């Protein structure tokens, strides 16, 4: 952990992928604090407003903001941070999407 955040992966997540809906259910059960990080977080807002402060360690991965979901059932989506000259926040579908080890949950401290 550095700079007011932690990246969370289940120990097995580095060697296998998991479907979006299954990962969401596991996080709700075992790591509910993952759902507290949103765009309203001062940490995330600071990165969006000042992309030069976005940590280099996050630039090659796509941290997930599990506190930002929309939709119902199979149509649910989650926000992820994507860096390309600036910090963008994009919706990704949970259906048919598998989250490998480069998709950690972002936990604001």
C-alpha positions as CSV (number, residue, x, y, z in Angstrom):
1,X,0.0,0.0,0.0
2,X,1.2,3.5,-0.8
3,X,-0.3,7.0,-1.2
4,X,-3.6,6.4,0.6
5,X,-4.7,3.3,-1.3
6,X,-4.3,-0.5,-1.4
7,X,-4.7,-2.8,-4.3
8,X,-6.6,-6.0,-3.3
9,X,-6.4,-9.3,-5.1
10,X,-7.5,-12.7,-3.7
11,X,-4.3,-14.8,-3.4
12,X,-5.4,-17.1,-6.2
13,X,-6.3,-14.3,-8.6
14,X,-2.7,-14.0,-9.9
15,X,-2.8,-17.5,-11.4
16,X,-6.3,-17.7,-12.7
17,X,-9.2,-15.5,-13.8
18,X,-12.7,-15.2,-12.4
19,X,-16.0,-14.1,-14.0
20,X,-17.1,-10.6,-13.0
21,X,-20.4,-11.7,-11.3
22,X,-18.6,-14.3,-9.3
23,X,-15.8,-11.9,-8.2
24,X,-18.4,-9.3,-7.2
25,X,-20.2,-11.9,-5.0
26,X,-16.9,-13.0,-3.4
27,X,-15.9,-9.4,-2.6
28,X,-19.3,-8.6,-1.1
29,X,-18.9,-11.5,1.2
30,X,-15.2,-11.4,2.1
31,X,-14.0,-7.8,1.4
32,X,-17.0,-5.5,1.7
33,X,-14.7,-2.4,2.0
34,X,-14.0,-2.8,-1.7
35,X,-17.4,-1.2,-2.3
36,X,-16.5,2.1,-0.5
37,X,-14.2,3.5,-3.2
38,X,-16.1,5.6,-5.7
39,X,-15.6,8.7,-7.9
40,X,-16.5,10.8,-4.8
41,X,-13.3,9.6,-3.1
42,X,-10.9,12.5,-2.7
43,X,-8.1,10.1,-3.7
44,X,-9.7,9.2,-7.1
45,X,-11.0,12.7,-7.7
46,X,-7.5,14.0,-7.1
47,X,-6.1,11.7,-9.8
48,X,-8.7,12.7,-12.3
49,X,-8.2,16.4,-11.6
50,X,-4.4,16.0,-11.5
51,X,-3.3,13.1,-13.7
52,X,0.3,13.7,-13.0
53,X,-0.3,12.4,-9.5
54,X,-1.7,9.1,-10.7
55,X,0.7,6.4,-9.4
56,X,3.0,4.8,-12.0
57,X,2.3,1.4,-10.6
58,X,-1.3,1.8,-11.6
59,X,-0.8,2.9,-15.2
60,X,-0.3,-0.6,-16.6
61,X,-3.3,-2.1,-14.8
62,X,-7.0,-1.3,-14.6
63,X,-8.0,-0.9,-11.0
64,X,-11.7,-1.6,-10.4
65,X,-13.9,0.8,-8.5
66,X,-16.3,-1.7,-7.1
67,X,-18.2,1.1,-5.4
68,X,-19.3,2.2,-8.8
69,X,-21.7,-0.3,-10.4
70,X,-24.9,0.0,-12.4
71,X,-27.5,-2.2,-14.0
72,X,-29.1,-5.4,-12.9
73,X,-28.5,-9.1,-13.3
74,X,-26.5,-10.0,-16.3
75,X,-26.4,-6.4,-17.5
76,X,-24.4,-5.1,-14.5
77,X,-21.3,-3.0,-15.1
78,X,-18.4,-1.7,-13.0
79,X,-16.1,1.3,-13.3
80,X,-12.4,0.9,-13.9
81,X,-9.6,3.4,-14.0
82,X,-7.7,3.5,-17.3
83,X,-4.7,5.7,-17.8
84,X,-3.6,7.1,-21.2
85,X,-2.2,10.6,-20.7
86,X,-5.0,11.2,-18.3
87,X,-7.1,9.2,-15.9
88,X,-10.3,8.0,-17.5
89,X,-13.1,6.1,-15.8
90,X,-14.8,3.6,-18.0
91,X,-17.7,1.2,-17.6
92,X,-16.9,-2.5,-18.1
93,X,-19.5,-5.2,-18.3
94,X,-19.5,-7.9,-15.7
95,X,-21.1,-10.4,-18.0
96,X,-18.6,-12.5,-20.0
97,X,-15.7,-10.5,-18.5
98,X,-13.0,-12.3,-16.6
99,X,-10.8,-10.5,-14.1
100,X,-7.2,-11.6,-14.1
101,X,-4.4,-10.6,-11.8
102,X,-4.1,-7.2,-13.4
103,X,-7.6,-6.2,-12.2
104,X,-7.2,-5.4,-8.5
105,X,-9.9,-3.8,-6.4
106,X,-8.8,-0.3,-5.4
107,X,-9.3,0.3,-1.7
108,X,-9.0,3.9,-0.6
109,X,-7.6,4.4,2.9
